[in-house]
Amino acid sequence: MTTLVACSHGTRSPAGRAVIARIREALAAALPEATVREAYVDVEQPEIAGVVQRAAARGPTVVVPLLLSTGFHTGVDIAAAVVPHPAAVAALPLGPHEALVPALRDRLAALSGGDAGHRPGDHVVLAAAGSSDPAAARAVEQMRDLLAARLPCPVSIGYGAGCAPTIPEAVTAARESGARRVIAASYVLAPGHFAGLVRAAGADLVSAPLGAHPGVVRVAAQRYRDALALLGASQRVTV
């Protein structure tokens, strides 16, 4: 069987760890042909390089980043873990992807009687973790555009770290532009450090992290299938 290494950032939050575990469980149910293993780039163990080394020694291995954007962890940590092993490949991060829009909208719909983002005067801030990698900012901008196309209100971006504007700055700018109600759409997977930054940013309403929403699982499964196809093609060329 192919090994799917579900690689997340890692968190000290027990609630965050439970959410990531549920995503792995949902992936295992969606992809019974794969063996799902956990790995992390920070905070938790087992670390990604060791997991990939052991898995690739046994057969085809696909690392699926449980991360919403590209950045240091995908370009350095995960890439370095995969490169030494011809039987291993890294999938794309989860975002941007149009299938994440229903997940964001469902989380917004769970707020304030289901009208968050639809009341006159609403402004949604897509609140992302952030990265110093310019490609990560472009990925979040693409996700903002996808979400904005499905909401009747303005949608801007705020970041927890790495680039500007910060989430509090984006919330303030929305109010200064005339918003009556500012809603932070949490563009994070699970409770933890960045989810805490979103909650503390001063928005009137804050949606829950995406978690194990079916849209998230659907994207992760598709990323796995796409990467596995590329791995199979590369191995056929090598042979």
C-alpha angles and dihedrals in degrees: 000000000000116000118230109202107202101204119193132172097252128237141204090221112107089206090051092050091051092052093051089049089054090052090053091048091050090049091051090052092047093047108037089164091067133068108228118214129179126234138163140206096207145007098011137061146270095055119220101246095057094046092051093046092054095042096046090052087063100042147291112358130191121191111208110194110222085208127113099219142023117261144118095324094052097037097043116014099037095034091052091050093053104038098076093055122071089195093058133077136174121231123216119272116264097259148105096034132136091228088068091063094076088050092053092045093049090052090050091047089058089065128084100351094314099292099104108136092014104074118097108264095027121140123187121209112201098219111206133177094241136212139209088236108102089213089062091055090049090051091053090047090054090050090049090053091051092050094043090056088061100044129069094217134071116279122201134169135247128180132213093212144341102047144025146309100040117217093256089049091051091049091050092047090052091053092046089053090059105268114158093198127022118203122193111213103205107228092188129103104226146001113286142093098330094041086056091053090053092051092049096049096093102250118152091233131018123196123220121259116274093251120164094340111158089244091058092049091046092054093046091051092049092048088054094050093047093049093045090054090052091048091051091049093050092049091051090052091049091051 
